[in-house]
């Protein structure tokens, strides 16, 4: 992806975010925040690496 394409993409994302009403932004933020896995937040990438390793074995 060239620099101009990336800049265009980021500008579109920012404008679409700004166009949302404040209630929608808050709702989206809270949904994103609640979907995080607590173990990953507390212990970093180790739980993810362990689960991946177990799935392969």
Backbone torsions as a table, in degrees:
resi	resn	phi	psi	omega
1	UNK	NA	127.8	-179.5
2	UNK	-77.6	168.5	-178.6
3	UNK	-61.4	-38.8	-179.7
4	UNK	-67.5	-40.1	178.6
5	UNK	-63.9	-41.9	180.0
6	UNK	-65.4	-42.7	179.1
7	UNK	-62.9	-41.6	178.1
8	UNK	-63.4	-44.5	179.0
9	UNK	-60.8	-48.0	-179.3
10	UNK	-63.4	-39.1	178.4
11	UNK	-63.5	-42.8	177.8
12	UNK	-62.1	-41.6	179.8
13	UNK	-64.3	-43.5	-179.0
14	UNK	-65.8	-44.7	-179.6
15	UNK	-64.1	-41.6	179.5
16	UNK	-65.8	-34.6	177.9
17	UNK	-69.2	-42.0	-179.3
18	UNK	-67.3	-33.0	-179.3
19	UNK	-70.9	-18.6	178.9
20	UNK	-68.8	144.6	174.1
21	UNK	-66.8	154.1	-177.4
22	UNK	-57.0	-34.1	179.5
23	UNK	-65.1	-40.8	178.6
24	UNK	-64.7	-41.3	179.4
25	UNK	-62.2	-43.5	179.3
26	UNK	-63.8	-43.1	179.7
27	UNK	-61.6	-45.9	179.6
28	UNK	-62.3	-42.2	-179.9
29	UNK	-63.8	-45.2	-179.1
30	UNK	-65.9	-37.7	176.7
31	UNK	-63.6	-44.4	-180.0
32	UNK	-64.1	-39.7	-178.9
33	UNK	-68.0	-37.4	-177.1
34	UNK	-77.6	-17.7	-178.6
35	UNK	-83.1	-6.7	-179.7
36	UNK	-70.6	143.9	177.9
37	UNK	-81.7	126.2	-174.3
38	UNK	-62.9	-39.9	-178.7
39	UNK	-61.0	-40.5	178.8
40	UNK	-66.1	-36.2	179.9
41	UNK	-67.7	-40.2	-175.8
42	UNK	-80.3	-36.8	-172.0
43	UNK	-117.8	8.2	177.6
44	UNK	74.9	-139.5	-172.5
45	UNK	-88.9	-7.9	-177.2
46	UNK	-58.4	-46.1	177.9
47	UNK	-61.5	-38.3	178.0
48	UNK	-64.3	-44.6	179.5
49	UNK	-63.3	-40.3	179.1
50	UNK	-64.1	-45.2	179.2
51	UNK	-63.1	-40.3	178.5
52	UNK	-64.5	-42.9	179.4
53	UNK	-62.8	-41.0	-179.9
54	UNK	-66.2	-35.9	179.9
55	UNK	-67.9	-35.4	-179.3
56	UNK	-71.2	-32.8	-173.5
57	UNK	-83.2	NA	NA
